[in-house]
Amino acid sequence: MGKLTIVGLGPGEFEHMTIETIEKMKNADKLYLRTEKHPVVKYLKDMGLSFETFDKIYEMGSTFEEVYDNITREIIEIAEKCDNVVYAVPGNPLVAEKTVEYLLKFLNDSDDIKVEVVPAMSFVDVVVNELKIDPIYGLKIIDGLSLDSIKPDKRCNNLVTQVYNKRVASEVKLKLMDIYGDEFLVTVVKSAGVKGEQRIETMPLYEIDMIDWIDYLTSIFIPPAKGTFKSRYDIDDLLDIMAKLRGENGCPWDKEQDHSTLKKYLIEECYEVIDAIENNSDESLLEELGDVLLQVVFHSQIADERKAFDFHDVCDAECKKMIYRHPHVFGVEEIATSADVLKRWDEIKKDEKGFKSHTNELKSVPRSMPALIRGYKVQEKAAKVGFDWDNVDDAMAKVYEELNEFKEVYKGEDENDKIEELGDLIFAVVNVARFLKIDPEIAVHKTIEKFIQRFNYIEDAAEKSGHKLEDMTLSEMDSLWNEAKMNKFNKKAQK
């Protein structure tokens, strides 16, 4: 059986290497260094140690992943042929060392090669010492090349490694500025603990790619973002702000609210989002989405105070729902079209809710929805089981039928009859809209806007002719109304 011993060369100074590491290297049949680019290598040469490196592989690989994979495979091949191979890497073998990660993964179940990892001092130990920080209060270590998937934690210390050139520093800067803001102070650390080479400077985040002394031993230290006023905020900040508003010394109005009193604000904010979308205003959309998010946080805070659930429970439940309802993305099912996706979604939802009948599904459409939207959704669900007209002409015929029934009662004295027949007429119109794939809510909103514009034309025209609307007859106003319609027609014709 071959044996592979993995040792660490420490952060840079020869004194930081352990006696055990030195002894392992002295007694190796074969000694390999991942790279010769390390300050202690000159001491190894002075000791008369014979070794080989994998620097040549760096020149052949197009990506670091390819380089690390090739080094890993070569080490395994060597270890299979030799009894006592020592592989030395910078720092601690188990801290920010991809080749060791790959080796342990590949050799985990191997019966042919015995693996030993010797502890060593890492660059993190030296950085902590030089910056005088205690990691017990939180220290998150992140590979600078992994910032897309691993985000810094603004509430603790962060150390971003692998910032080995200005290009990487620029990419890291842009990602961090989205989290901390341009002016946030960070500390750039180069060659930590190496006498004569160490360099530590604190600077605004936007400057880190402007310095000319970045190299392969460079990291960026980011302290916690403290205080109420920050350049950039995140969801945790919003949760903290809401907790403070509801707290003992918070805002009297916020403290008085409950789920019921907030209902109207949630509805209003949702409509303002729709308005921002219809106006094609990204600025307004950003603001209004924030207001909707605030309502979610507000309700979650109130629920948390009741010991019912909190915001994190809301996120957890929604993530689980999305994963469960997308088996074609997160599971093994194959669904090709959007129509099939919606069908499967309904099946999963019905199973989740435990609906025992189709009527249960109709009843599940919230009564608090705007009536036109609720009617549309109820009709959609009924249509899925075949309770529907064959075509839009049949739906139109139903509109005329309901109109005639309304004509029979609208002058009568029975208010219930009027309400019922008018509701039937509107419901029939919604059905026509559904056949034509027209959102009735949007259609009515467009008509309202059109009405306001034409009314504005009437008022402006009356004012120009020296009249007030209150003094005009309906016939006179109707004439101006027709002018407004014609003006709109003429503009369309010109286009």
VEXDREN-2710 file (C-alpha; in Angstrom, 1 decimal):
% VEXDREN-2710
k/r/px/py/pz
1/MET/0.0/0.0/0.0
2/GLY/1.3/3.4/-0.9
3/LYS/1.4/6.3/1.6
4/LEU/0.7/10.0/0.9
5/THR/1.6/12.5/3.6
6/ILE/0.3/16.0/3.0
7/VAL/2.1/18.8/4.9
8/GLY/1.8/22.6/5.1
9/LEU/4.7/25.0/4.5
10/GLY/3.1/27.6/6.8
11/PRO/2.3/31.2/5.9
12/GLY/5.7/32.3/4.8
13/GLU/8.4/32.4/7.5
14/PHE/10.6/29.3/8.1
15/GLU/10.0/29.7/11.9
16/HIS/6.3/29.1/11.3
17/MET/6.8/25.6/9.9
18/THR/6.4/22.8/12.4
19/ILE/9.1/20.3/13.4
20/GLU/6.8/17.5/12.3
21/THR/6.5/18.9/8.8
22/ILE/10.3/19.3/8.5
23/GLU/10.9/15.8/9.7
24/LYS/8.3/14.4/7.3
25/MET/9.9/16.1/4.3
26/LYS/13.4/15.0/5.4
27/ASN/12.3/11.3/5.5
28/ALA/10.3/11.3/2.3
29/ASP/11.1/9.0/-0.5
30/LYS/9.6/11.5/-2.9
31/LEU/9.0/15.2/-2.0
32/TYR/6.7/17.3/-4.1
33/LEU/5.7/21.0/-3.7
34/ARG/2.6/22.3/-5.3
35/THR/4.6/25.4/-6.2
36/GLU/8.0/26.8/-5.7
37/LYS/6.5/30.3/-5.3
38/HIS/6.7/30.3/-1.5
39/PRO/9.1/32.2/0.8
40/VAL/10.3/29.1/2.7
41/VAL/11.5/27.3/-0.4
42/LYS/14.9/28.9/-0.2
43/TYR/15.3/27.4/3.3
44/LEU/14.4/24.0/2.0
45/LYS/17.1/24.3/-0.6
46/ASP/19.6/25.4/2.1
47/MET/18.7/22.3/4.1
48/GLY/19.6/20.2/1.0
49/LEU/16.2/18.8/0.5
50/SER/15.5/17.4/-3.0
51/PHE/12.0/18.1/-4.4
52/GLU/10.0/18.6/-7.5
53/THR/7.2/21.1/-8.1
54/PHE/4.1/21.2/-10.3
55/ASP/4.6/24.7/-11.5
56/LYS/4.9/23.4/-15.1
57/ILE/1.2/22.3/-14.9
58/TYR/0.2/25.9/-14.3
59/GLU/1.6/26.9/-17.6
60/MET/-0.4/24.2/-19.4
61/GLY/-3.8/24.6/-17.8
62/SER/-6.4/27.1/-19.1
63/THR/-8.2/27.4/-15.7
64/PHE/-7.3/26.9/-12.1
65/GLU/-9.8/24.0/-11.8
66/GLU/-8.0/22.3/-14.7
67/VAL/-4.6/22.9/-13.0
68/TYR/-5.7/21.6/-9.6
69/ASP/-7.3/18.6/-11.2
70/ASN/-4.2/17.7/-13.2
71/ILE/-2.0/18.1/-10.1
72/THR/-4.3/15.9/-8.1
73/ARG/-4.2/13.1/-10.7
74/GLU/-0.4/13.2/-11.0
75/ILE/0.0/13.0/-7.2
76/ILE/-2.3/10.0/-7.1
77/GLU/-0.3/8.3/-9.8
78/ILE/3.0/8.9/-8.0
79/ALA/1.5/7.8/-4.6
80/GLU/0.4/4.5/-6.2
81/LYS/3.9/3.7/-7.2
82/CYS/5.9/4.9/-4.2
83/ASP/5.7/3.9/-0.5
84/ASN/6.4/7.3/1.1
85/VAL/5.4/10.4/-0.9
86/VAL/5.2/13.8/0.8
87/TYR/3.1/16.5/-0.8
88/ALA/3.8/20.1/0.5
89/VAL/1.4/23.0/0.0
90/PRO/1.5/26.6/1.2
91/GLY/0.0/27.4/4.6
92/ASN/-2.3/24.7/6.2
93/PRO/-3.2/21.8/3.9
94/LEU/-6.9/22.1/5.0
95/VAL/-7.2/25.9/4.6
96/ALA/-7.9/27.3/1.1
97/GLU/-6.1/24.5/-0.7
98/LYS/-8.1/23.0/-3.6
99/THR/-5.6/20.2/-4.5
100/VAL/-5.9/18.8/-1.0
101/GLU/-9.7/19.0/-1.2
102/TYR/-9.6/17.1/-4.4
103/LEU/-7.1/14.5/-3.1
104/LEU/-9.2/13.8/0.0
105/LYS/-12.3/13.5/-2.1
106/PHE/-10.7/11.0/-4.5
107/LEU/-8.8/9.0/-1.9
108/ASN/-11.6/8.9/0.7
109/ASP/-12.5/5.3/-0.2
110/SER/-9.2/4.1/-1.5
111/ASP/-7.6/0.9/-0.2
112/ASP/-4.4/1.4/-2.2
113/ILE/-3.2/4.7/-0.7
114/LYS/-3.0/5.6/2.9
115/VAL/-3.4/9.4/3.5
116/GLU/-2.1/11.4/6.4
117/VAL/-2.6/15.2/6.8
118/VAL/-0.2/17.0/9.1
119/PRO/-1.5/20.2/10.8
120/ALA/0.3/23.4/10.0
121/MET/0.0/27.1/10.7
122/SER/-2.1/28.9/8.1
123/PHE/-2.0/32.4/6.7
124/VAL/-5.2/33.0/8.6
125/ASP/-3.4/32.6/11.9
126/VAL/-0.9/35.2/10.9
127/VAL/-3.5/37.7/9.6
128/VAL/-5.5/37.3/12.8
129/ASN/-2.3/38.0/14.8
130/GLU/-1.2/41.0/12.7
131/LEU/-4.7/42.6/12.7
132/LYS/-5.2/41.8/16.4
133/ILE/-8.7/40.3/15.9
134/ASP/-10.3/37.5/17.8
135/PRO/-12.1/35.0/15.4
136/ILE/-14.3/33.9/18.3
137/TYR/-16.5/36.9/17.5
138/GLY/-16.9/35.7/13.9
139/LEU/-14.5/35.3/11.0
140/LYS/-15.8/34.1/7.6
141/ILE/-13.1/33.0/5.1
142/ILE/-14.1/33.2/1.5
143/ASP/-12.2/32.4/-1.7
144/GLY/-12.3/35.6/-3.8
145/LEU/-13.1/33.4/-6.9
146/SER/-16.2/32.1/-5.1
147/LEU/-18.0/35.4/-4.2
148/ASP/-20.8/34.6/-6.7
149/SER/-21.9/31.7/-4.6
150/ILE/-20.5/32.5/-1.1
151/LYS/-21.5/35.9/0.2
152/PRO/-19.7/37.8/3.0
153/ASP/-21.5/38.2/6.4
154/LYS/-21.8/41.9/7.1
155/ARG/-22.2/41.2/10.9
156/CYS/-18.8/39.6/11.4
157/ASN/-15.2/39.8/10.2
158/ASN/-14.6/38.5/6.6
159/LEU/-11.3/37.5/5.0
160/VAL/-11.3/37.2/1.2
161/THR/-8.4/35.1/-0.1
162/GLN/-6.9/34.4/-3.5
163/VAL/-6.8/38.0/-4.5
164/TYR/-3.7/37.3/-6.5
165/ASN/-3.7/40.0/-9.2
166/LYS/-5.3/43.3/-10.1
167/ARG/-7.9/41.7/-12.4
168/VAL/-9.2/39.5/-9.5
169/ALA/-9.0/42.5/-7.2
170/SER/-11.2/44.4/-9.6
171/GLU/-13.8/41.6/-9.8
172/VAL/-13.8/41.2/-6.0
173/LYS/-14.2/45.0/-5.6
174/LEU/-17.3/45.2/-7.8
175/LYS/-19.0/42.3/-6.0
176/LEU/-18.1/43.7/-2.5
177/MET/-19.3/47.2/-3.4
178/ASP/-22.7/45.8/-4.1
179/ILE/-22.8/44.6/-0.5
180/TYR/-20.8/47.3/1.4
181/GLY/-20.8/50.4/-0.8
182/ASP/-17.9/52.1/-2.5
183/GLU/-16.4/53.9/0.5
184/PHE/-16.4/51.1/3.1
185/LEU/-12.9/50.7/4.6
186/VAL/-11.2/47.4/4.1
187/THR/-7.6/46.2/4.9
188/VAL/-5.4/44.7/2.2
189/VAL/-2.9/42.2/3.5
190/LYS/0.1/41.0/1.5
191/SER/2.6/38.3/2.7
192/ALA/1.3/38.3/6.2
193/GLY/4.0/37.4/8.7
194/VAL/6.8/37.4/6.2
195/LYS/9.6/39.8/7.4
196/GLY/10.5/42.4/4.9
197/GLU/7.6/41.5/2.6
198/GLN/4.5/42.0/4.7
199/ARG/2.4/45.0/3.7
200/ILE/-0.9/45.9/5.4
201/GLU/-2.9/49.0/4.3
202/THR/-6.5/50.2/5.1
203/MET/-8.3/51.9/2.2
204/PRO/-11.8/52.5/0.8
205/LEU/-13.1/49.5/-1.1
206/TYR/-13.1/51.2/-4.5
207/GLU/-9.3/51.6/-4.3
208/ILE/-8.2/48.0/-3.9
209/ASP/-7.6/47.3/-7.6
210/MET/-5.6/50.6/-8.0
211/ILE/-2.6/49.4/-5.9
212/ASP/0.4/48.0/-7.7
213/TRP/1.7/45.6/-5.0
214/ILE/-1.0/42.8/-5.2
215/ASP/0.4/39.3/-5.6
216/TYR/-0.4/35.7/-5.0
217/LEU/-0.2/36.1/-1.2
218/THR/-2.7/38.9/-1.0
219/SER/-6.0/38.9/1.0
220/ILE/-8.6/41.5/1.9
221/PHE/-9.9/41.8/5.4
222/ILE/-13.4/43.2/5.9
223/PRO/-14.6/44.3/9.3
224/PRO/-18.2/44.1/10.4
225/ALA/-20.6/46.8/9.1
226/LYS/-21.7/48.6/12.3
227/GLY/-24.1/51.4/13.0
228/THR/-27.5/52.5/11.7
229/PHE/-26.3/54.6/8.8
230/LYS/-24.6/52.6/6.0
231/SER/-23.8/52.9/2.4
232/ARG/-25.6/49.7/1.5
233/TYR/-28.2/47.7/3.4
234/ASP/-29.5/44.1/3.1
235/ILE/-32.5/42.1/4.3
236/ASP/-30.9/41.6/7.7
237/ASP/-30.7/45.3/8.1
238/LEU/-34.4/45.7/7.2
239/LEU/-35.3/43.0/9.8
240/ASP/-33.3/44.9/12.4
241/ILE/-34.9/48.2/11.5
242/MET/-38.4/46.7/11.8
243/ALA/-37.6/45.1/15.1
244/LYS/-36.4/48.5/16.4
245/LEU/-39.5/50.3/15.1
246/ARG/-41.7/47.7/17.0
247/GLY/-39.4/47.7/20.0
248/GLU/-39.7/49.5/23.4
249/ASN/-38.2/52.8/22.2
250/GLY/-39.6/52.4/18.6
251/CYS/-42.3/54.3/16.6
252/PRO/-45.7/54.7/18.3
253/TRP/-47.6/54.1/15.0
254/ASP/-45.6/51.0/14.0
255/LYS/-46.1/49.6/17.5
256/GLU/-49.9/50.0/17.3
257/GLN/-50.3/48.0/14.0
258/ASP/-51.5/44.4/13.7
259/HIS/-52.1/42.0/10.8
260/SER/-55.6/43.4/10.4
261/THR/-54.7/47.1/10.3
262/LEU/-52.0/46.5/7.8
263/LYS/-54.2/44.8/5.2
264/LYS/-55.1/47.9/3.3
265/TYR/-51.4/49.0/3.1
266/LEU/-50.4/45.7/1.6
267/ILE/-53.1/46.0/-1.0
268/GLU/-52.2/49.6/-1.8
269/GLU/-48.5/48.8/-2.2
270/CYS/-49.2/45.9/-4.6
271/TYR/-51.3/48.2/-6.8
272/GLU/-48.5/50.8/-6.7
273/VAL/-46.1/48.0/-8.0
274/ILE/-48.5/47.4/-10.9
275/ASP/-48.7/51.1/-11.6
276/ALA/-44.9/51.3/-11.7
277/ILE/-44.8/48.4/-14.2
278/GLU/-47.4/49.9/-16.4
279/ASN/-45.5/53.2/-16.4
280/ASN/-42.3/51.4/-17.3
281/SER/-40.6/53.2/-14.4
282/ASP/-37.7/51.2/-13.0
283/GLU/-37.1/53.8/-10.3
284/SER/-40.7/53.6/-9.1
285/LEU/-40.7/49.8/-9.4
286/LEU/-37.6/49.6/-7.2
287/GLU/-39.2/51.7/-4.6
288/GLU/-42.6/50.0/-4.7
289/LEU/-41.2/46.5/-4.5
290/GLY/-39.3/47.7/-1.4
291/ASP/-42.6/48.8/0.1
292/VAL/-44.1/45.4/-0.6
293/LEU/-41.1/43.7/1.0
294/LEU/-41.5/46.0/4.0
295/GLN/-45.1/44.8/4.4
296/VAL/-43.8/41.1/4.4
297/VAL/-41.2/42.0/7.0
298/PHE/-43.8/43.9/9.1
299/HIS/-46.2/41.0/9.2
300/SER/-43.4/38.6/9.9
301/GLN/-42.2/40.8/12.9
302/ILE/-45.7/40.9/14.3
303/ALA/-46.0/37.1/13.9
304/ASP/-42.6/36.6/15.6
305/GLU/-43.8/38.7/18.6
306/ARG/-46.7/36.3/18.8
307/LYS/-44.3/33.4/18.7
308/ALA/-46.1/32.1/15.6
309/PHE/-43.3/32.3/12.9
310/ASP/-40.7/34.8/11.7
311/PHE/-39.3/36.0/8.4
312/HIS/-36.8/33.2/8.2
313/ASP/-39.7/30.7/8.5
314/VAL/-41.5/32.5/5.6
315/CYS/-38.4/32.2/3.4
316/ASP/-37.9/28.6/4.4
317/ALA/-41.5/27.7/3.6
318/GLU/-41.4/29.5/0.3
319/CYS/-38.2/27.8/-0.8
320/LYS/-39.5/24.4/0.1
321/LYS/-42.7/25.1/-1.9
322/MET/-40.8/26.3/-5.0
323/ILE/-38.5/23.2/-4.9
324/TYR/-41.4/20.8/-4.4
325/ARG/-43.6/22.4/-7.1
326/HIS/-40.7/22.3/-9.7
327/PRO/-39.9/18.6/-9.8
328/HIS/-38.7/19.2/-13.4
329/VAL/-36.0/21.5/-12.2
330/PHE/-35.1/20.1/-8.8
331/GLY/-36.1/16.5/-9.3
332/VAL/-36.2/13.9/-12.1
333/GLU/-39.5/14.7/-13.8
334/GLU/-39.4/15.9/-17.4
335/ILE/-41.8/18.7/-18.4
336/ALA/-41.4/20.3/-21.8
337/THR/-43.9/23.2/-22.1
338/SER/-45.3/26.0/-19.9
339/ALA/-48.8/24.5/-20.3
340/ASP/-47.6/21.2/-18.8
341/VAL/-45.8/23.1/-16.0
342/LEU/-49.0/24.8/-15.0
343/LYS/-51.0/21.6/-15.1
344/ARG/-48.4/19.8/-12.9
345/TRP/-48.3/22.9/-10.6
346/ASP/-52.1/22.6/-10.1
347/GLU/-51.8/18.8/-9.4
348/ILE/-49.1/19.4/-6.8
349/LYS/-51.0/22.3/-5.2
350/LYS/-54.2/20.3/-5.0
351/ASP/-52.3/17.5/-3.3
352/GLU/-50.6/19.9/-0.9
353/LYS/-53.8/21.6/0.1
354/GLY/-55.7/18.3/0.5
355/PHE/-58.5/19.3/-1.8
356/LYS/-61.1/16.5/-1.8
357/SER/-63.3/18.0/-4.5
358/HIS/-63.2/20.5/-7.4
359/THR/-65.5/22.7/-5.4
360/ASN/-62.8/22.9/-2.6
361/GLU/-60.5/24.2/-5.3
362/LEU/-63.0/26.9/-6.3
363/LYS/-63.5/27.9/-2.7
364/SER/-59.7/28.3/-2.2
365/VAL/-59.7/31.4/-4.4
366/PRO/-59.6/34.2/-1.8
367/ARG/-62.8/36.2/-1.3
368/SER/-60.6/39.3/-0.5
369/MET/-59.4/39.3/-4.2
370/PRO/-60.8/42.0/-6.5
371/ALA/-64.0/40.6/-7.8
372/LEU/-63.0/40.6/-11.5
373/ILE/-59.8/38.7/-10.8
374/ARG/-61.5/36.3/-8.5
375/GLY/-64.2/35.6/-11.1
376/TYR/-61.6/35.0/-13.8
377/LYS/-59.7/32.5/-11.6
378/VAL/-62.8/30.6/-10.5
379/GLN/-63.9/30.3/-14.2
380/GLU/-60.4/29.1/-15.1
381/LYS/-60.5/26.3/-12.4
382/ALA/-64.0/25.2/-13.5
383/ALA/-63.0/25.1/-17.1
384/LYS/-60.2/22.7/-16.3
385/VAL/-62.7/20.0/-15.6
386/GLY/-64.8/20.8/-18.7
387/PHE/-67.4/23.1/-17.2
388/ASP/-67.1/25.7/-19.9
389/TRP/-68.5/27.0/-23.2
390/ASP/-67.2/25.5/-26.4
391/ASN/-66.3/28.9/-27.9
392/VAL/-66.4/32.6/-27.3
393/ASP/-69.7/33.0/-29.3
394/ASP/-71.5/30.9/-26.7
395/ALA/-70.0/33.0/-24.0
396/MET/-71.1/36.2/-25.8
397/ALA/-74.7/34.8/-26.1
398/LYS/-74.6/34.3/-22.3
399/VAL/-73.8/38.1/-22.0
400/TYR/-76.9/39.0/-24.0
401/GLU/-79.0/36.6/-22.0
402/GLU/-77.8/38.1/-18.7
403/LEU/-78.3/41.7/-20.1
404/ASN/-81.9/40.9/-20.9
405/GLU/-82.4/39.5/-17.4
406/PHE/-80.9/42.6/-15.9
407/LYS/-83.2/44.8/-18.1
408/GLU/-86.2/43.1/-16.5
409/VAL/-85.3/44.0/-13.0
410/TYR/-83.2/47.2/-13.0
411/LYS/-86.2/49.5/-12.7
412/GLY/-87.9/47.3/-10.1
413/GLU/-87.9/47.7/-6.3
414/ASP/-86.2/44.5/-5.3
415/GLU/-82.5/45.5/-4.6
416/ASN/-81.4/41.9/-4.3
417/ASP/-82.7/41.1/-7.8
418/LYS/-80.8/44.1/-9.2
419/ILE/-77.6/43.0/-7.4
420/GLU/-77.9/39.4/-8.5
421/GLU/-78.6/40.1/-12.1
422/LEU/-76.0/42.8/-12.4
423/GLY/-73.5/40.4/-10.9
424/ASP/-74.5/37.7/-13.4
425/LEU/-74.0/40.2/-16.2
426/ILE/-70.5/41.2/-15.1
427/PHE/-69.6/37.6/-14.4
428/ALA/-70.6/36.7/-18.0
429/VAL/-68.5/39.5/-19.4
430/VAL/-65.5/38.2/-17.4
431/ASN/-66.1/34.9/-19.1
432/VAL/-65.8/36.5/-22.5
433/ALA/-62.6/38.2/-21.4
434/ARG/-61.2/34.9/-20.3
435/PHE/-61.9/33.3/-23.7
436/LEU/-60.2/36.2/-25.4
437/LYS/-57.3/36.0/-22.9
438/ILE/-57.9/39.6/-21.7
439/ASP/-57.4/40.5/-18.1
440/PRO/-60.7/42.1/-17.2
441/GLU/-59.1/44.1/-14.3
442/ILE/-56.6/45.6/-16.7
443/ALA/-59.3/46.2/-19.3
444/VAL/-61.5/48.2/-16.8
445/HIS/-58.5/50.1/-15.6
446/LYS/-57.7/51.2/-19.2
447/THR/-61.3/52.3/-19.6
448/ILE/-61.1/54.3/-16.5
449/GLU/-57.9/56.0/-17.7
450/LYS/-59.6/56.7/-21.1
451/PHE/-62.6/58.2/-19.3
452/ILE/-60.4/60.5/-17.2
453/GLN/-58.6/61.7/-20.3
454/ARG/-61.8/62.4/-22.2
455/PHE/-63.3/64.1/-19.2
456/ASN/-60.1/66.2/-19.0
457/TYR/-60.6/67.2/-22.7
458/ILE/-64.2/68.3/-21.9
459/GLU/-63.1/70.4/-19.0
460/ASP/-60.2/72.0/-20.9
461/ALA/-62.4/72.8/-23.9
462/ALA/-65.1/74.2/-21.7
463/GLU/-62.6/76.5/-19.9
464/LYS/-61.2/77.7/-23.2
465/SER/-64.6/78.7/-24.4
466/GLY/-65.3/80.5/-21.1
467/HIS/-67.7/78.0/-19.6
468/LYS/-67.9/76.0/-16.4
469/LEU/-69.0/72.4/-16.5
470/GLU/-71.6/73.0/-13.9
471/ASP/-73.3/75.5/-16.2
472/MET/-73.3/73.3/-19.3
473/THR/-76.0/70.9/-20.4
474/LEU/-75.4/67.2/-20.8
475/SER/-75.9/67.5/-24.5
476/GLU/-73.1/70.2/-24.7
477/MET/-70.7/68.0/-22.7
478/ASP/-71.6/65.0/-24.8
479/SER/-70.7/66.9/-27.9
480/LEU/-67.2/67.6/-26.4
481/TRP/-67.0/64.0/-25.4
482/ASN/-67.4/63.0/-29.0
483/GLU/-64.8/65.5/-30.1
484/ALA/-62.4/63.8/-27.7
485/LYS/-63.2/60.5/-29.2
486/MET/-62.6/61.8/-32.7
487/ASN/-59.3/63.4/-31.7
488/LYS/-58.2/60.1/-30.5
489/PHE/-59.4/58.4/-33.7
490/ASN/-57.6/61.0/-35.8
491/LYS/-54.3/60.5/-33.9
492/LYS/-54.5/56.8/-34.6
493/ALA/-55.2/57.4/-38.3
494/GLN/-52.1/59.7/-38.5
495/LYS/-49.9/57.0/-37.1
END
